[in-house]
Amino acid sequence: MSRTESLGENLLRPHSVALVGASDDRSKTTARPLMFLRQLGFAGPVYPINPRRETVLGERAWPSLEALPEVPDHAFILAPTEGLSDAVRAAAAAGVPLVTVLAGGFGEEGEEGRAREAALKAMLAGSDTRLLGPNSIGIVNVNTGLTLTANAAFAEPELPKGGLFVASHSGSMIGAILSRGIACGVGFAGFVSTGAELDLSLGEICEAVVDDPAIDSFALFLETIRHGAAIHRFALAAAARGKPVIAYKLGRSEQAAELAQSHTGAIAGEDGIADAFFKDIGIARVDTIEGLIEGAALLRRVGNARPARTPQVAVVTTTGGGAAMVVDQLGVRGVSVVEPTPETFGALAAAEVKAGHGRIVDLTLAGTRPTVMKAAIATLAAAPEFDMVVAVAGSSARFQPELLVPAIAEAAAEASKPVAAFVAPDAQPALLSLSAAGVPCFRTPEAAGDAIAAAFARRAPKPLAPAPLQGRERQLDEAEGYGWLAALGIASARHALVGPDAVASPVGYPVAVKLLSADVLHKTELGGVALGVADDAAFRAAVARIVESVPKADGGAVERLIVQRMAPSVGEVLLSARRDPDAGLIVMLAAGGILAEIHKDRSLRLAPVSRDEAWDMIGEVKALKALAGYRGRPRGDLDALANAIVAISNAGPETIEAEINPLLVGGEGAGVVAVDAVVRIVEERS
């Protein structure tokens, strides 16, 4: 058995477990794991460890791990932070393969907490013991009764069994997802609270259990992205096995997003990078907690379907108002609800389905007849213009669920495309019946729009990129940056280097004259840039002004300048590649020049980027529509721009950051040229 397989067994299917610090007081958190294990029927040996008692909750208690008759597969350490060290040290010494730590008080508590983290890592060093947590509320396998958790929500008398595995940074959220899932008929395979990820990360845990036959999909609740490469590996493994992944990540707001220092980070933001990361590894990211819980069933039906065009959805209903809410929520998320073609309306009529023309296929009260609703769904699902069908049920779903619910369920089972349902009234029995039949169903139009848009926003998962080089970082000066770009196939405007005593431009006129220094990234603010220099006299004045201004602002003498020929263009963009420590190399295309930071009009992708993806990126930047010849404006060389996007996306593992702002886009056939370059690389240690 491989290490990954062994880890998966110890996580979800341990033969025996130990509860270190188990309490005899049923009112205490530390008594819950034993109560839950017995209540839900875990069949393996359970060893409560409490040196002060002979029994715990009526069962024999053991004084220590060393006193047990066997080495348990999994030890849940319930001891407080102060008593944690001895328990972890004992577990590692005994060879316990997996330890879960409930207590907090580590990295989240400043320097003292970080010292505790370092001590925990030192205890594990050299052993085969893996650690879940700290600050993990535990792990659950619904199918085996392994409720190794202190979360009070698992006091449920029965846990609904299904295929969804929930992994969460937050311990409290696994209970919230359980209770909300029960209310809408979701079945679960298991849960894990990863806590601080001191050792085992969320991605590594999910990868370890991805082959479990009881799991058919994953839901992730993330506070941030940590250990991105492990999440990426897991996403690839899940996609290869046809097990979809849906995620909810905190940090959509600007206040919550921690912005990076560079221009690219300031525009993209941590959450913009996260969004591109999820899409490019095939994970559906939702905005609502309902979408996370209810959307997994939709992903299982959608599978890996990714329309080449904007996804198009058919909405069929017995209630116009309820359907209009779904249309609205889909529309604001970029999913089109389109009117059926004349051919499809003809097919509806042939199936004896009467419906008014428009975006919504409104069956009115006639649609409450099962034969009508079933025929309508079947016809729309067979129509080539639609990627999926949403059936919206009105009041009859509450008072007469036997009318529509079986019809929707039967039609969904027979359809070749995904069918989902939104139930407009508060009708839990209808939702439970639809869920039991395997129909993705939603209690709110927001959750429906959220989950459907997220499902179609996924892209084919990209392979893992090579690991970045390790070594000394070096900022290139602008001229070196142009040489680095040239090696990728990206041209720069004609330029030459001169000293502070230069009296004429060596590249003709008009030119830009700029300070050349790897230590100064924002030259304009220091007075280190002169544009539109037209002749020798203006050139000498520009050089003199820079030589005088820069030392006053920066304190260093000007040693070199770069003289660059002003290049004609019909537009400008910002193009960059920046290595995110968790997501990898991120490529960004945005409106160029000073507009980049004002409008934040950009498109992001994980590297490498294909030509088709490059064209998609160009289409996503609103400002670039003008370069496509909008209202008679000159067309830019977008083909050359696509080539530049592909080129920078193939930057090597030495790349930390490469930003061109602006990259000038010439007219059709004239190419693109860089007129500024900020490049930071790693140089391998010799």
KOLDO-26781 format. One record per residue (C-alpha): residue in one letter; x, y, z. Coordinates in steps of 0.5 Angstrom, whole numbers, padded with zeros to 4 digits, always signed. Layout:
BEGIN
aXYZ/...
***
This chain:
BEGIN
m+0000+0000+0000/s+0003+0007-0002/r+0004+0012+0003/t-0002+0016+0000/e-0007+0010+0001/s-0004+0009+0008/l-0006+0016+0010/g-0013+0015+0007/e-0014+0009+0011/n-0012+0012+0017/l-0016+0018+0016/l-0023+0015+0014/r-0022+0007+0015/p-0018+0006+0022/h-0018+0000+0025/s-0018+0003+0032/v-0018+0010+0035/a-0015+0013+0041/l-0018+0019+0045/v-0013+0022+0049/g-0016+0026+0054/a-0023+0024+0054/s-0028+0026+0059/d-0033+0023+0063/d-0037+0029+0063/r-0042+0029+0058/s-0043+0036+0058/k-0036+0037+0056/t-0033+0038+0049/t-0028+0033+0050/a-0033+0027+0052/r-0037+0028+0045/p-0032+0024+0041/l-0034+0018+0045/m-0041+0019+0045/f-0042+0020+0038/l-0037+0014+0036/r-0042+0009+0040/q-0048+0013+0038/l-0047+0012+0030/g-0044+0005+0031/f-0036+0005+0030/a-0034-0002+0030/g-0027-0002+0031/p-0024-0001+0038/v-0024+0005+0042/y-0019+0007+0047/p-0021+0013+0052/i-0015+0015+0055/n-0015+0019+0062/p-0010+0017+0067/r-0014+0020+0073/r-0020+0015+0072/e-0021+0008+0071/t-0027+0009+0067/v-0030+0014+0062/l-0037+0014+0060/g-0038+0007+0063/e-0032+0004+0059/r-0025+0002+0061/a-0020+0008+0061/w-0013+0007+0060/p-0007+0011+0063/s-0003+0013+0057/l-0002+0011+0050/e+0004+0006+0052/a-0001+0002+0056/l-0006+0000+0050/p-0006-0007+0048/e-0004-0004+0040/v-0002+0002+0037/p-0008+0005+0035/d-0009+0008+0027/h-0011+0014+0029/a-0011+0018+0036/f-0015+0024+0037/i-0012+0029+0042/l-0017+0032+0046/a-0012+0035+0051/p-0012+0043+0052/t-0006+0047+0049/e-0002+0047+0055/g-0002+0039+0056/l-0001+0038+0048/s+0006+0037+0048/d+0007+0031+0052/a+0001+0027+0048/v+0004+0029+0041/r+0011+0027+0043/a+0008+0020+0046/a+0004+0019+0040/a+0010+0020+0035/a+0014+0015+0040/a+0009+0010+0040/g+0009+0010+0032/v+0001+0012+0032/p+0001+0014+0024/l-0004+0019+0025/v-0006+0024+0030/t-0011+0030+0030/v-0010+0036+0035/l-0017+0039+0037/a-0013+0045+0041/g-0012+0052+0038/g-0007+0057+0041/f-0002+0056+0035/g+0000+0061+0029/e-0006+0065+0030/e-0004+0067+0037/g+0003+0071+0035/e+0010+0070+0037/e+0008+0065+0043/g+0004+0061+0038/r+0009+0060+0033/a+0014+0058+0038/r+0009+0052+0040/e+0008+0050+0032/a+0016+0050+0031/a+0016+0045+0038/l+0010+0041+0035/k+0014+0040+0028/a+0020+0038+0032/m+0016+0033+0035/l+0014+0030+0029/a+0021+0030+0025/g+0024+0024+0024/s+0017+0020+0025/d+0012+0017+0021/t+0007+0020+0025/r+0002+0025+0021/l-0002+0031+0024/l-0009+0034+0023/g-0009+0040+0026/p-0008+0044+0030/n-0015+0047+0032/s-0018+0041+0028/i-0025+0039+0030/g-0024+0032+0027/i-0026+0027+0022/v-0032+0023+0020/n-0034+0018+0015/v-0041+0017+0015/n-0041+0010+0012/t-0037+0007+0018/g-0040+0011+0024/l-0033+0014+0025/t-0035+0020+0028/l-0028+0022+0031/t-0030+0030+0032/a-0032+0034+0038/n-0037+0038+0033/a-0044+0039+0037/a-0048+0038+0030/f-0046+0031+0030/a-0051+0029+0036/e-0056+0028+0030/p-0059+0021+0031/e-0057+0019+0024/l-0053+0022+0019/p-0055+0022+0012/k-0051+0018+0007/g-0049+0020+0000/g-0043+0021-0004/l-0041+0028-0002/f-0034+0029+0002/v-0034+0036+0006/a-0027+0039+0007/s-0026+0045+0011/h-0021+0050+0014/s-0027+0052+0019/g-0029+0047+0024/s-0035+0050+0026/m-0037+0050+0018/i-0037+0042+0018/g-0043+0042+0023/a-0047+0048+0019/i-0046+0044+0012/l-0049+0038+0016/s-0055+0041+0019/r-0056+0045+0012/g-0055+0039+0008/i-0060+0035+0012/a-0065+0040+0011/c-0065+0040+0004/g-0064+0032+0003/v-0056+0032+0002/g-0053+0026+0003/f-0045+0026+0006/a-0040+0021+0005/g-0035+0024+0010/f-0033+0031+0013/v-0026+0033+0015/s-0024+0040+0019/t-0017+0041+0017/g-0015+0047+0022/a-0008+0050+0022/e-0005+0045+0017/l+0001+0045+0021/d+0003+0038+0017/l-0003+0035+0013/s-0006+0040+0008/l-0013+0040+0006/g-0011+0038-0001/e-0007+0033+0001/i-0012+0030+0005/c-0017+0030-0001/e-0012+0027-0005/a-0011+0021+0000/v-0019+0020+0000/v-0020+0021-0007/d-0020+0014-0009/d-0025+0012-0003/p-0031+0009-0007/a-0036+0012-0003/i-0034+0019-0005/d-0037+0022-0011/s-0036+0029-0010/f-0032+0034-0006/a-0034+0041-0003/l-0029+0045+0000/f-0030+0051+0005/l-0024+0055+0005/e-0022+0061+0009/t-0016+0062+0004/i-0011+0058-0001/r-0006+0055+0003/h-0001+0049+0000/g-0004+0051-0007/a+0000+0046-0011/a-0003+0040-0006/i-0010+0043-0008/h-0008+0043-0015/r-0006+0036-0015/f-0012+0034-0012/a-0016+0037-0017/l-0013+0033-0022/a-0014+0027-0019/a-0021+0028-0018/a-0022+0030-0025/a-0019+0024-0027/r-0024+0020-0023/g-0030+0024-0025/k-0031+0027-0018/p-0033+0034-0019/v-0030+0039-0014/i-0034+0045-0011/a-0031+0051-0007/y-0033+0057-0003/k-0028+0061-0001/l-0028+0067+0004/g-0025+0074+0001/r-0029+0076-0004/s-0029+0084-0002/e-0023+0088-0002/q-0023+0089+0005/a-0022+0082+0006/a-0017+0081+0000/e-0010+0082+0002/l-0006+0086-0004/a+0001+0084-0006/q+0006+0090-0007/s+0007+0090-0014/h+0002+0093-0019/t+0000+0086-0022/g-0002+0084-0014/a-0005+0091-0013/i-0010+0090-0019/a-0011+0082-0019/g-0012+0082-0012/e-0011+0076-0008/d-0018+0074-0009/g-0018+0075-0017/i-0012+0070-0017/a-0016+0065-0013/d-0022+0066-0018/a-0017+0064-0024/f-0014+0059-0020/f-0020+0055-0018/k-0023+0056-0025/d-0016+0053-0029/i-0016+0047-0024/g-0023+0045-0026/i-0026+0047-0019/a-0033+0050-0019/r-0033+0056-0014/v-0039+0059-0011/d-0041+0065-0008/t-0046+0063-0003/i-0046+0057+0002/e-0053+0054-0001/g-0050+0054-0007/l-0044+0050-0004/i-0049+0045-0001/e-0054+0044-0006/g-0049+0045-0012/a-0045+0039-0011/a-0051+0035-0014/l-0051+0039-0020/l-0044+0038-0022/r-0045+0031-0021/r-0050+0031-0027/v-0046+0037-0031/g-0040+0033-0031/n-0034+0036-0035/a-0039+0039-0040/r-0036+0046-0042/p-0039+0049-0048/a-0035+0052-0053/r-0040+0058-0053/t-0043+0062-0047/p-0047+0057-0044/q-0055+0057-0045/v-0060+0055-0041/a-0067+0053-0042/v-0072+0055-0036/v-0079+0052-0036/t-0084+0054-0031/t-0091+0054-0028/t-0090+0061-0025/g-0087+0066-0029/g-0085+0070-0023/g-0081+0065-0020/a-0078+0063-0027/a-0076+0071-0028/m-0072+0071-0021/v-0068+0065-0024/v-0067+0068-0031/d-0064+0074-0027/q-0059+0071-0023/l-0057+0067-0029/g-0056+0073-0033/v-0052+0077-0028/r-0047+0071-0028/g-0046+0071-0035/v-0050+0065-0037/s-0055+0066-0042/v-0063+0064-0042/v-0065+0064-0049/e-0071+0063-0053/p-0072+0056-0056/t-0071+0056-0063/p-0077+0056-0068/e-0075+0048-0069/t-0076+0047-0062/f-0082+0051-0061/g-0085+0046-0067/a-0082+0040-0063/l-0086+0043-0056/a-0092+0043-0060/a-0092+0036-0063/a-0091+0034-0056/e-0098+0037-0055/v-0094+0043-0050/k-0097+0050-0051/a-0092+0055-0049/g-0092+0062-0050/h-0086+0065-0054/g-0080+0068-0050/r-0074+0067-0046/i-0078+0063-0041/v-0082+0057-0043/d-0088+0058-0039/l-0093+0053-0039/t-0098+0056-0034/l-0103+0052-0030/a-0103+0047-0036/g-0096+0045-0034/t-0098+0042-0027/r-0100+0036-0031/p-0095+0031-0030/t-0095+0029-0038/v-0094+0036-0040/m-0088+0038-0035/k-0085+0032-0037/a-0086+0033-0045/a-0083+0040-0044/i-0077+0038-0040/a-0075+0032-0045/t-0076+0037-0051/l-0072+0042-0049/a-0066+0038-0046/a-0066+0035-0053/a-0066+0042-0057/p-0059+0043-0059/e-0059+0050-0057/f-0059+0049-0050/d-0054+0046-0045/m-0058+0045-0039/v-0066+0045-0037/v-0068+0049-0030/a-0075+0047-0028/v-0078+0052-0024/a-0084+0049-0020/g-0090+0054-0017/s-0095+0053-0011/s-0097+0046-0013/a-0090+0044-0011/r-0092+0045-0003/f-0099+0043-0003/q-0099+0038-0009/p-0092+0035-0010/e-0095+0029-0013/l-0096+0033-0019/l-0090+0036-0021/v-0084+0032-0017/p-0085+0026-0020/a-0085+0029-0027/i-0079+0033-0026/a-0075+0027-0023/e-0077+0022-0029/a-0075+0027-0034/a-0069+0029-0031/a-0067+0021-0031/e-0068+0020-0038/a-0065+0027-0041/s-0059+0027-0044/k-0057+0034-0041/p-0057+0036-0034/v-0064+0038-0031/a-0064+0042-0025/a-0070+0045-0021/f-0072+0051-0017/v-0078+0050-0012/a-0081+0057-0011/p-0085+0056-0005/d-0082+0053+0002/a-0084+0046+0000/q-0079+0042+0004/p-0082+0035+0002/a-0081+0037-0005/l-0074+0039-0005/l-0073+0032-0001/s-0076+0028-0006/l-0073+0031-0012/s-0066+0030-0008/a-0068+0023-0007/a-0069+0022-0014/g-0062+0025-0016/v-0065+0032-0019/p-0060+0038-0017/c-0065+0042-0013/f-0065+0049-0010/r-0069+0053-0005/t-0067+0060-0007/p-0066+0063-0014/e-0059+0066-0012/a-0056+0059-0010/a-0059+0056-0017/g-0056+0062-0021/d-0049+0061-0017/a-0048+0054-0018/i-0050+0054-0025/a-0045+0059-0027/a-0040+0056-0023/a-0041+0049-0026/f-0040+0052-0033/a-0034+0057-0031/r-0030+0051-0030/r-0024+0050-0035/a-0020+0044-0037/p-0016+0043-0031/k-0008+0045-0033/p-0003+0040-0031/l+0002+0042-0025/a+0007+0047-0027/p+0015+0046-0026/a+0017+0048-0019/p+0020+0055-0018/l+0027+0055-0018/q+0031+0057-0011/g+0036+0062-0011/r+0038+0069-0010/e+0033+0074-0013/r+0035+0079-0017/q+0031+0085-0020/l+0033+0087-0028/d+0034+0094-0030/e+0029+0096-0036/a+0034+0094-0041/e+0036+0087-0038/g+0028+0086-0038/y+0028+0088-0045/g+0033+0082-0047/w+0029+0077-0042/l+0023+0079-0046/a+0026+0078-0053/a+0028+0071-0051/l+0021+0069-0050/g+0019+0073-0057/i+0017+0079-0055/a+0019+0085-0058/s+0021+0092-0055/a+0021+0099-0058/r+0028+0101-0061/h+0033+0103-0055/a+0040+0105-0053/l+0044+0106-0047/v+0047+0113-0045/g+0051+0116-0040/p+0049+0123-0036/d+0053+0127-0041/a+0050+0125-0047/v+0048+0130-0052/a+0044+0127-0057/s+0039+0121-0058/p+0043+0115-0062/v+0036+0112-0064/g+0033+0118-0068/y+0027+0122-0065/p+0022+0123-0062/v+0024+0119-0056/a+0023+0117-0049/v+0029+0119-0044/k+0029+0115-0038/l+0033+0113-0032/l+0036+0106-0032/s+0036+0103-0025/a+0034+0096-0023/d+0033+0099-0016/v+0028+0104-0018/l+0021+0101-0021/h+0017+0108-0021/k+0021+0113-0025/t+0016+0118-0026/e+0015+0119-0019/l+0022+0121-0018/g+0022+0126-0025/g+0026+0120-0028/v+0022+0120-0035/a+0021+0125-0041/l+0017+0123-0046/g+0016+0126-0053/v+0023+0129-0054/a+0023+0131-0061/d+0031+0134-0062/d+0038+0135-0060/a+0036+0141-0055/a+0030+0138-0052/f+0034+0131-0051/r+0040+0135-0047/a+0035+0139-0043/a+0031+0132-0041/v+0038+0129-0039/a+0040+0135-0035/r+0033+0135-0032/i+0033+0127-0030/v+0040+0128-0028/e+0038+0134-0023/s+0032+0131-0021/v+0033+0124-0019/p+0038+0125-0014/k+0034+0130-0010/a+0028+0125-0010/d+0032+0118-0009/g+0039+0120-0006/g+0043+0117-0012/a+0047+0120-0017/v+0044+0118-0024/e+0049+0113-0028/r+0046+0111-0034/l+0040+0113-0038/i+0036+0109-0043/v+0033+0112-0050/q+0027+0109-0053/r+0024+0111-0060/m+0017+0113-0059/a+0013+0108-0062/p+0006+0109-0066/s+0000+0105-0063/v-0007+0104-0063/g-0008+0102-0056/e-0004+0100-0050/v-0005+0094-0045/l-0001+0091-0039/l+0001+0084-0039/s+0004+0081-0034/a+0006+0074-0031/r+0007+0074-0023/r+0009+0068-0019/d+0004+0067-0013/p+0007+0062-0008/d+0000+0058-0008/a-0003+0059-0014/g+0003+0058-0019/l+0005+0063-0025/i-0001+0068-0026/v-0002+0071-0033/m-0006+0078-0033/l-0008+0082-0039/a-0011+0089-0037/a-0012+0096-0039/g-0005+0099-0040/g-0002+0105-0037/i-0005+0109-0032/l-0012+0106-0033/a-0010+0099-0031/e-0010+0101-0023/i-0016+0106-0024/h-0021+0101-0028/k-0018+0094-0026/d-0021+0091-0032/r-0017+0085-0033/s-0017+0078-0035/l-0013+0072-0031/r-0010+0065-0032/l-0006+0060-0030/a+0000+0059-0034/p+0001+0056-0039/v-0004+0060-0043/s-0006+0057-0050/r-0008+0061-0056/d-0015+0060-0055/e-0014+0062-0048/a-0011+0068-0050/w-0016+0070-0055/d-0021+0069-0049/m-0017+0073-0045/i-0017+0079-0050/g-0025+0078-0050/e-0026+0079-0043/v-0022+0086-0042/k-0028+0091-0044/a-0023+0096-0046/l-0020+0092-0051/k-0026+0092-0055/a-0024+0098-0058/l-0018+0095-0061/a-0023+0090-0065/g-0025+0096-0069/y-0031+0098-0065/r-0035+0103-0069/g-0030+0104-0074/r-0024+0105-0070/p-0017+0103-0072/r-0017+0095-0071/g-0011+0093-0067/d-0006+0087-0068/l-0010+0083-0063/d-0006+0077-0066/a+0000+0079-0064/l-0002+0081-0057/a-0005+0073-0057/n+0002+0071-0059/a+0005+0076-0053/i+0000+0073-0048/v+0002+0066-0050/a+0010+0068-0050/i+0010+0071-0043/s+0006+0065-0040/n+0011+0060-0042/a+0016+0064-0038/g+0021+0059-0034/p+0021+0057-0027/e+0026+0063-0025/t+0021+0068-0026/i+0018+0071-0020/e+0015+0077-0024/a+0015+0080-0031/e+0011+0086-0032/i+0010+0090-0039/n+0006+0097-0038/p+0005+0099-0043/l+0005+0094-0048/l+0004+0098-0055/v-0001+0095-0060/g+0000+0097-0067/g-0005+0097-0072/e-0007+0091-0076/g+0000+0087-0078/a+0004+0092-0074/g+0005+0087-0068/v+0006+0089-0061/v+0012+0092-0057/a+0014+0093-0050/v+0016+0100-0048/d+0017+0099-0040/a+0019+0092-0037/v+0019+0090-0030/v+0023+0084-0029/r+0025+0080-0023/i+0028+0073-0023/v+0031+0068-0019/e+0039+0066-0020/e+0041+0059-0018/r+0046+0058-0013/s+0052+0056-0016/
***
